[in-house]
Structure formats: structure tokens, C-alpha cells
Amino acid sequence: MTKSADTHCPYCALQCAMTLKSPAGLTPAVQPGSDPVPAAPALEVSGRDFPTNRGGLCRKGWTSASLLHHPGRVTEPMLKGPDGVHRPITWDEALARITTAVKATRSKYGADAVGVFGGGGLTNEKAYLLGKFARLALGTSRIDYNGRFCMSSAAAAGMRAFGLDRGLPFPLEALDTASTILMLGSNVAETMPPFVQHLQGVRDASGLIVVDPRRSATAAFTSDGGGLHLQPLPGTDLTLLLGLSHVVIHEGLVDTDYIQARTTGYDALVRSVNAFWPERVQSLTGVPADLIRDTARRLAYGARRGGSYILTGRGVEQHVDGTDTATAAINLSLLLGLPGTARSGYGTLTGQGNGQGGREHGQKADQLPGYRKITDPAARAHVAKVWNVPEALIPGPGLPAVQLLKSLGQPDGVRCLFVHASNIAVASPDANSVIDGLRSLDFLVVCDFFMSETAAEADLVLPVLQWAEEEGTLTNLEGRVLRRRRAIRPPAGARSELWIMSQLAEALDAPSTFSDDPETVFEELRLASAGGLADYSGIDYTMLDNGEAAYWPYPAGSTGTPRLFMDGFAHPDGKAVLTPVAPRRRRTPAANPDPEAKTMTLITGRLLEHYQSGAQTRRVAELLASQPEARVQLHPAAAAGMGITDGALVSVANERGEVVCRAELSTAIRPETVFLPFHFPELESANRLTEAATDPISGMPEFKFNKVWVRLAAANVLNSSVLQTSEAS
């Protein structure tokens, strides 16, 4: 066991640098349980100076090591018995049961009846091998991952406009000197707090513009002369962006030299925004016309002065028109001449720890390693050669996440499912239906280190390593590849997913090779990615261990690409594509059947203290004590009309389900809107209410715009189990 290790935080894509120090004689806890542990960590965590975090960490990062020896840690394979209780079995028995289940499923229903659901928290090595394992060892096309719920709309828009998708195509430090930054749908002050260091300069210049229906912590950063907060109606971001483009075009703010030299499609774009003059956009979005004009002018002025940046997040992307909304933001940035320049740019803020690398190397239903299209004959031939298999053995494209989950247990759908690094029972849209699907499976295998809500549904739970117990690499929100280093010995019964996949591949007589050594897998990933859009072939462990900055694409023999598109975009002609987009009509929601309830719009998001489904952070005593339960945020004026007081129990429902939680009254939210965090399970689970309708291009679900019926909850709910979900199940 090492005395110390330089590594990175296990949570968000900012990937803050930290150092872990091990006290002498530390031994892993092995007793299963589910109670939160005291706040004192098993390892000493200290922030490490690094360009993204500059030594800072958020509360989640400071407390991250407390989970390593949590008494609720799963440390043995756990098989569910006929009574529904999970009991430990040996690894030999676990692997044998999985092998039997896979073979039986394939024999009875075909290979595509076996599915894999991955996650954006897996290292690059595990994400790469999981894609290979699904396609060669299982023989299935049915693989996708939770990044479909995160980055898919921005990725699709980036590919459409630039021919390449990298979250931030520039180093994060570039924001430090910007004159103007337009940030849409992202609350970095709570989701990745060290990020705000990079906004201080633009705030001092009064140039920060935040678009959010709530006055979030990030929006509040614009106060006292720091900039502007635009507070549109939920679901109208696309219209707002079209209005901004209208002003840029009709006030002569377009960078015409840039448009002529570096883009195509300008004339069609001009026609497409003609109907979105500021006063009309005001009537549709609620944003005053003078603020729309002021925003456009500030962006244009900043581009000429110190630099302007447009950044998008999930708030504008997690919609059925998310790809078009992200495209509208890109169009605006191109009109202003921002992408591919030395002082300006467009980017999207990756959320999950390896949300960037996790989508590049084979977890997505339609991709092969190196961001290659699985339908591209040349891509298939290249990867088949690296894997040393006939190209015909590689299946074609599978189903994106929502369709994959809808197929669970269906006659022609997935009957045997593997889940890695994802808590889909809480994090998926229309969560009640997803749970029903999980329960209808013939066999469910979940790899996790806690008995998450999804693991609780599993026939077999496999105990895997936590972040400080493994070696590997991740790719942060800048497209920078980082090293994860082992700092502590794992529990004796836990195994790496690499080991699990290598053992199962052997048992299933898979072609090719499946190593359980991270560096060996990374060396194969380098070969598989070579020549692709996400080329890692020039990166190796030695250079990362030496602290070299490695931004992909990084072909062998190059020095990497900190700033993309400086010499041209990734389309064959080297130009970016301006694509006209327009708002589309959403599905008409079900009628409100409750005369006592008010129809409102639900938006969902994160809290400072919690991460994703909360499966980890709800087990940290300090974080749980600060945010022990979900609270529904309502405007006081709306609450008064329904007789709801602060702290009262509120029912939030629609045709998909019901959530009951306490009210938090705040003028930070629009009166017709309610906000719920999505970190909590059971009857506090916001995703019981979200719709599984998807963007036709990206497959992104509609997380941020759902109609709900809100009323004061019945008094007898107080004694139900609703309010007990703050304890991890």
C-alpha cells in the first residue's frame, strides 16, 4: 500500500486534483451494512494545485475518502434468494451463474437479448473494455450508457456543426481572461464549485451572463454589477437563442469575414431567425427585449475586446429539442466568430467524472473506440484488426439508452442485463417504468460497491473497486487525459470490472484477448483509437505520470490539441456548418384530474451536497446531514394560492407517478415553476415524474420540462415511508 498518491476526485468532470495519504496500519472494512459513517475520512485528502481546481475542492471532494471504508460496502458477490434477500456466494459460483444465464438467454432469445448499461464514471480502460466485452464476449449490439442522459444532445450538435465533439475545445484557464461569458443551463457554483474561480475575471468585468429559470447560485454570481441574469420560461431556451441570433444579424454584429472564410449555411440561417425579433421572443420566453439586445451586444463587444465564450449545460440540453437548442447556441457562437480562435470559443460542460472519455471508446450504441461510427466500414475494419477478429463478428448499432430500458423484459427485448457504474432505478426518466422493467428481467447483474437502488433489484451484485483502489485514466471536461492512481488496498472480496470481464470472456469462449491490467488495456485502446476523431495513440502512462498535459486528439508523434479548430473544423472542407433550427411543439400532457392541484412546470437538477443519484453522497454523514431529503422549491406567491407553507408536505404528481416532499419557498424560482433535485430514491425520486420522450437526433430524454400537478399533501403522508428515504436503502 502506498503512503500517498496524487490522483483526481471521483465525482464530476472538473476532476479536481488531490493527494491521498494513507495512515499506517489502515485495513479495509468488511462488514456489510447501510448506515452513513462519521465524517472523518479513512484517508487524508488534500487539494493539489492543478489548472482546473488550483488546490480547491468542494464538499463532496473533501469527504470522498469516507466512503472507502463505509460499513455498507459490498465486499462479496451477493445472490438474491427466492425470499428476495441477498446472500454472499463465492466468485466461482457468481461467474458460473452469469455464464449460465448468458448462454441460456442467447440460446433461447438470441444474442441481442443480452444487454449492457454502462456509465460515465468508468475509467477509459473499463469503458473501452466494456464495449469490446459486449460486442465480442456477449455478441450483443445492445449496449448504451448513462452519458446518453448527460452529454448526448451537445455531442450531436457538436458533431453536426464542427464534425467533432469535445466538451470544452479549449483549456478551462482560457475563461480567466474573457470579457464576456454566456452560460446557459448550468449551475457550476453548486455542481462544480472550484469552477467559479475561472469566472471571477469576467464577473469583475461585468461580463457574466447566466440563463436559468431559477436564480441559482451561479445566477446570483451576476449580482452587484457582475453581469446579467436572464430568467426564461422553462423550455424556451431555443427561442431565446434564436432571438439573440436575430439581434446579432440585424444589428450588424456578425463577424462577416469569419462567416465567409470558415462556415457554410449562412443565408439559410438568416432566413430561419427572421421571425424571432426581440419583442416577439420576449412574449414567448418572458425575457425582456432590452436584455436580449444587451446580451447580444455584450457578446459581440467581448469578442472584439478580450474574448467571448458561450457555454451550455444540461439545463438547455436535456430536452426533446436539446440537440437543436445546443445547435442554436453553436450558431450564435459562429455568427460572432468565436470557435477556433485564440481568445474566444463555444463549449459544453461535461457533467460526469469521465463523461468525456466514457463516450469516446465504445459504450455508446452507435460507436466504436476513437469516436468511430459503428456503421463506417473503414472504422469497423480498423477495430476488427486491432481486436484480431473478422469484421463480421462486430455487431451493428444497438439501441440508445431510453429505448434499451424500454425493451427490458419485452418479448423481443433485453432479458439479461449487466449494469456498470449507473443507478438507473433512480437516474432514468419515468423511473417507475424502469423499475418494472428491471423486475421483469430473467437475470440482472449489477456491478457496484454499494447496494444501490438498482443493485437491490439485481439477481446478482458483484463487488467492484472504488476510485482510490484502482489504476487507470479519465478524460476531464477539457478533453485532457488524467491518471487515476491507487492509494489503498481494496477489500479482499472486491474485484475490478476489468478482471470480471476477462474472466467472463474466457468462460464464454470469446474471441480476442481481455486483459485485467489497466495499462495493457490502455495500450490496446491507443491502437484502437489511432486515426479516429478521439485519437489517444500518442498518450501513454509514462507521460501522464510525468505530469504532461495530454489533450486529445493526440496522434502518435504530436503534442496534442489544447485548442481545437484553430486550423479548421473537422468536416472535409474544413468549415463549420450553420444549421437552421426552430422550436417544435411538445406533446400535450395529460389533463389534470385533481381540482385541488395546480398545473405547473417541473425542472430538475443538482444540489451542492449530492451527486447524480445520490447512491454515494447519501452515505456520507456530513453531506446527508446538510441535505437529508428532497425539497420541492416553489415561489411564495404560487404556494400561497395553494395554502402551502415553508416545510409543508407537498404532492407533485402527473400521469407517470407521484413525489411527496417538503416545500422550500423561494423567490429564486419563477412562479409557474417548481424545482426538484434528482438525488433521492423512492417516493422522493424526481424521475418518477420525468418523461421518457426523447430527442430524435441524440436520444436525450425530456428531463427539464415536465408538467406536474402540485397541491398540499394529505396529512397522513407524514407517517408514511416517504420521508425516510434520506437513509440509504
VENHUCOR-V831195 format. One record per backbone hydrogen bond with DSSP energy under -1.0 kcal/mol. NH is the residue of the N-H (numbers start at 1). CO is the residue of the C=O. E is the energy in kcal/mol with one decimal. If there is no record, write none. Layout:
nh | co | e
NH | CO | E
NH | CO | E
This chain:
nh | co | e
5 | 20 | -2.1
7 | 18 | -3.0
9 | 16 | -2.5
13 | 351 | -1.9
15 | 12 | -1.5
18 | 7 | -2.5
19 | 46 | -2.8
20 | 5 | -2.8
21 | 44 | -2.1
22 | 3 | -2.8
26 | 23 | -1.3
37 | 619 | -1.1
44 | 21 | -2.4
46 | 19 | -1.9
48 | 17 | -2.3
54 | 50 | -3.1
55 | 48 | -1.2
56 | 53 | -2.4
62 | 58 | -2.5
63 | 59 | -1.5
64 | 61 | -1.1
66 | 63 | -1.5
67 | 64 | -1.2
68 | 65 | -1.4
70 | 67 | -1.3
73 | 70 | -1.9
74 | 449 | -2.3
78 | 461 | -2.5
79 | 87 | -3.0
80 | 459 | -2.8
81 | 85 | -2.7
84 | 81 | -2.4
87 | 79 | -2.5
89 | 77 | -2.3
94 | 90 | -2.3
95 | 91 | -2.8
96 | 92 | -1.9
97 | 93 | -2.5
98 | 94 | -2.2
99 | 95 | -2.4
100 | 96 | -2.4
101 | 97 | -2.4
102 | 98 | -2.8
103 | 99 | -2.3
104 | 100 | -2.5
105 | 101 | -2.3
106 | 102 | -2.7
107 | 103 | -2.3
108 | 104 | -2.1
109 | 105 | -3.1
110 | 106 | -1.2
113 | 110 | -1.7
114 | 111 | -1.8
115 | 416 | -2.9
116 | 142 | -2.5
117 | 418 | -2.8
118 | 144 | -2.6
122 | 119 | -1.1
124 | 473 | -2.8
127 | 123 | -2.8
128 | 124 | -2.5
129 | 125 | -2.4
130 | 126 | -2.3
131 | 127 | -1.7
132 | 128 | -1.9
133 | 129 | -3.1
134 | 130 | -2.6
135 | 131 | -1.8
136 | 132 | -2.7
138 | 133 | -2.3
140 | 134 | -2.5
143 | 141 | -2.0
144 | 116 | -1.7
146 | 118 | -1.5
148 | 145 | -2.0
149 | 146 | -1.6
150 | 147 | -1.5
151 | 147 | -1.9
155 | 151 | -2.7
156 | 152 | -2.5
157 | 153 | -2.3
158 | 154 | -2.6
159 | 155 | -2.5
160 | 156 | -2.1
161 | 157 | -2.5
162 | 158 | -2.9
168 | 477 | -1.7
174 | 171 | -1.8
175 | 172 | -2.0
176 | 173 | -1.6
178 | 175 | -1.5
179 | 307 | -2.5
180 | 307 | -1.8
181 | 207 | -2.4
182 | 309 | -2.8
183 | 209 | -3.2
184 | 311 | -2.9
185 | 211 | -2.4
190 | 187 | -1.8
191 | 187 | -2.4
192 | 188 | -2.0
195 | 192 | -2.4
196 | 193 | -1.8
197 | 194 | -1.3
198 | 195 | -2.4
199 | 196 | -1.7
203 | 199 | -2.2
204 | 200 | -2.5
205 | 201 | -1.3
206 | 203 | -2.1
207 | 202 | -3.2
208 | 226 | -1.9
209 | 181 | -2.9
210 | 228 | -2.5
211 | 183 | -2.9
212 | 230 | -2.3
215 | 668 | -3.6
216 | 214 | -1.7
220 | 216 | -2.4
222 | 219 | -1.8
223 | 220 | -1.8
226 | 223 | -1.1
227 | 222 | -1.5
228 | 208 | -2.1
230 | 210 | -2.6
233 | 285 | -2.4
236 | 233 | -1.6
240 | 236 | -2.1
241 | 237 | -2.5
242 | 238 | -2.1
243 | 239 | -2.0
244 | 240 | -2.0
245 | 241 | -2.3
246 | 242 | -2.2
247 | 243 | -1.9
248 | 244 | -2.3
249 | 245 | -2.4
250 | 246 | -2.9
251 | 247 | -1.9
252 | 249 | -1.1
253 | 248 | -2.4
255 | 335 | -2.7
256 | 254 | -1.5
259 | 255 | -2.4
260 | 256 | -2.3
261 | 257 | -2.2
262 | 258 | -3.0
263 | 259 | -1.3
264 | 576 | -1.9
269 | 265 | -1.7
270 | 266 | -2.5
271 | 267 | -1.9
272 | 268 | -1.7
273 | 269 | -1.2
276 | 273 | -2.1
281 | 277 | -2.3
282 | 278 | -2.6
283 | 279 | -1.6
284 | 280 | -1.2
285 | 281 | -2.6
286 | 282 | -2.4
292 | 288 | -1.6
293 | 289 | -2.3
294 | 290 | -2.3
295 | 291 | -2.4
296 | 292 | -2.0
297 | 293 | -2.4
298 | 294 | -2.5
299 | 295 | -2.3
300 | 296 | -2.1
301 | 297 | -2.8
302 | 298 | -2.9
303 | 299 | -2.0
304 | 300 | -1.3
305 | 301 | -1.4
307 | 302 | -3.5
309 | 180 | -1.9
310 | 345 | -1.8
311 | 182 | -3.1
312 | 347 | -1.8
313 | 184 | -1.8
315 | 185 | -2.7
316 | 313 | -1.4
318 | 314 | -2.7
319 | 317 | -2.1
322 | 319 | -1.7
325 | 321 | -2.3
326 | 322 | -2.6
327 | 323 | -2.3
328 | 324 | -2.3
329 | 325 | -1.8
330 | 326 | -2.2
331 | 327 | -3.1
332 | 328 | -2.1
333 | 329 | -2.0
334 | 330 | -2.4
335 | 331 | -2.5
336 | 332 | -1.5
337 | 334 | -1.2
338 | 333 | -2.6
345 | 308 | -1.9
347 | 310 | -2.3
348 | 167 | -2.7
349 | 312 | -2.5
354 | 120 | -2.5
355 | 352 | -2.0
358 | 354 | -3.0
359 | 356 | -1.2
360 | 357 | -1.4
367 | 364 | -1.5
368 | 372 | -2.9
371 | 360 | -2.6
372 | 368 | -1.7
374 | 366 | -2.3
376 | 373 | -1.4
380 | 376 | -2.6
381 | 377 | -2.4
382 | 378 | -2.2
383 | 379 | -2.4
384 | 380 | -2.6
385 | 381 | -1.8
386 | 382 | -1.9
387 | 383 | -2.7
389 | 384 | -2.2
393 | 390 | -1.9
394 | 391 | -1.6
398 | 365 | -1.8
404 | 400 | -2.6
405 | 401 | -2.8
406 | 402 | -2.2
407 | 403 | -1.2
408 | 405 | -1.2
409 | 414 | -3.4
410 | 407 | -2.2
413 | 410 | -1.9
415 | 113 | -3.3
416 | 113 | -2.1
417 | 443 | -2.1
418 | 115 | -2.3
419 | 445 | -2.3
420 | 117 | -2.9
426 | 423 | -1.8
427 | 423 | -2.4
428 | 424 | -1.2
430 | 690 | -1.1
431 | 687 | -3.0
434 | 430 | -1.5
435 | 431 | -2.6
436 | 432 | -2.0
437 | 433 | -2.3
438 | 434 | -2.5
439 | 435 | -2.1
441 | 438 | -1.0
442 | 415 | -2.2
443 | 415 | -1.6
445 | 417 | -3.0
446 | 460 | -2.4
447 | 419 | -2.8
448 | 462 | -2.1
452 | 450 | -2.1
456 | 452 | -2.4
457 | 454 | -1.2
458 | 455 | -1.5
459 | 444 | -1.6
460 | 444 | -2.0
461 | 78 | -2.6
462 | 446 | -2.7
464 | 448 | -1.0
469 | 466 | -2.1
470 | 467 | -1.1
472 | 484 | -1.8
474 | 482 | -1.7
476 | 480 | -2.5
477 | 13 | -2.1
479 | 476 | -2.3
481 | 550 | -3.1
482 | 474 | -3.6
484 | 472 | -3.0
487 | 468 | -3.3
488 | 468 | -1.5
494 | 491 | -1.4
495 | 463 | -2.1
500 | 496 | -2.2
501 | 497 | -2.9
502 | 498 | -2.2
503 | 499 | -2.5
504 | 500 | -2.4
505 | 501 | -2.6
506 | 502 | -1.7
507 | 503 | -2.1
508 | 504 | -2.1
509 | 506 | -1.4
510 | 505 | -2.9
521 | 517 | -2.2
522 | 518 | -2.5
523 | 519 | -2.2
524 | 520 | -1.6
525 | 521 | -2.5
526 | 522 | -2.5
527 | 523 | -1.4
528 | 524 | -2.6
529 | 525 | -2.5
530 | 526 | -1.1
532 | 529 | -2.6
534 | 370 | -2.0
535 | 533 | -1.1
538 | 554 | -2.9
539 | 536 | -2.2
544 | 540 | -1.8
545 | 541 | -3.0
546 | 542 | -1.5
547 | 544 | -1.5
548 | 543 | -2.3
552 | 479 | -2.1
554 | 535 | -3.6
558 | 555 | -2.3
561 | 551 | -2.2
564 | 169 | -2.4
569 | 574 | -2.4
570 | 162 | -2.1
574 | 571 | -2.2
576 | 262 | -2.8
577 | 161 | -2.2
578 | 264 | -2.9
597 | 594 | -1.6
598 | 710 | -2.9
600 | 708 | -2.7
601 | 672 | -2.1
602 | 706 | -3.6
603 | 674 | -2.4
605 | 676 | -1.4
614 | 611 | -2.6
618 | 614 | -2.4
619 | 616 | -2.0
620 | 617 | -1.4
621 | 37 | -1.1
624 | 620 | -2.9
625 | 621 | -2.5
626 | 622 | -1.2
627 | 623 | -2.0
632 | 662 | -2.5
633 | 675 | -2.5
634 | 664 | -1.9
639 | 635 | -2.4
640 | 636 | -2.6
641 | 637 | -1.3
642 | 639 | -1.2
643 | 640 | -1.1
644 | 639 | -2.7
647 | 663 | -2.2
648 | 645 | -2.4
650 | 661 | -3.2
651 | 711 | -2.7
652 | 659 | -3.1
653 | 709 | -2.0
654 | 657 | -2.3
659 | 652 | -2.9
660 | 683 | -2.1
661 | 650 | -1.9
663 | 648 | -2.2
664 | 632 | -2.7
666 | 634 | -2.8
673 | 670 | -1.7
674 | 601 | -2.8
675 | 633 | -1.6
676 | 603 | -2.0
678 | 605 | -1.7
684 | 681 | -2.1
685 | 682 | -1.8
688 | 685 | -1.8
689 | 686 | -2.0
691 | 702 | -1.0
695 | 700 | -2.5
699 | 695 | -2.0
702 | 693 | -1.3
703 | 701 | -1.4
704 | 318 | -1.9
706 | 602 | -1.4
708 | 600 | -2.7
709 | 653 | -3.6
710 | 598 | -2.8
711 | 651 | -1.9
713 | 649 | -2.5
717 | 714 | -1.7
718 | 715 | -1.5
720 | 717 | -2.3
724 | 721 | -1.7
727 | 724 | -1.5
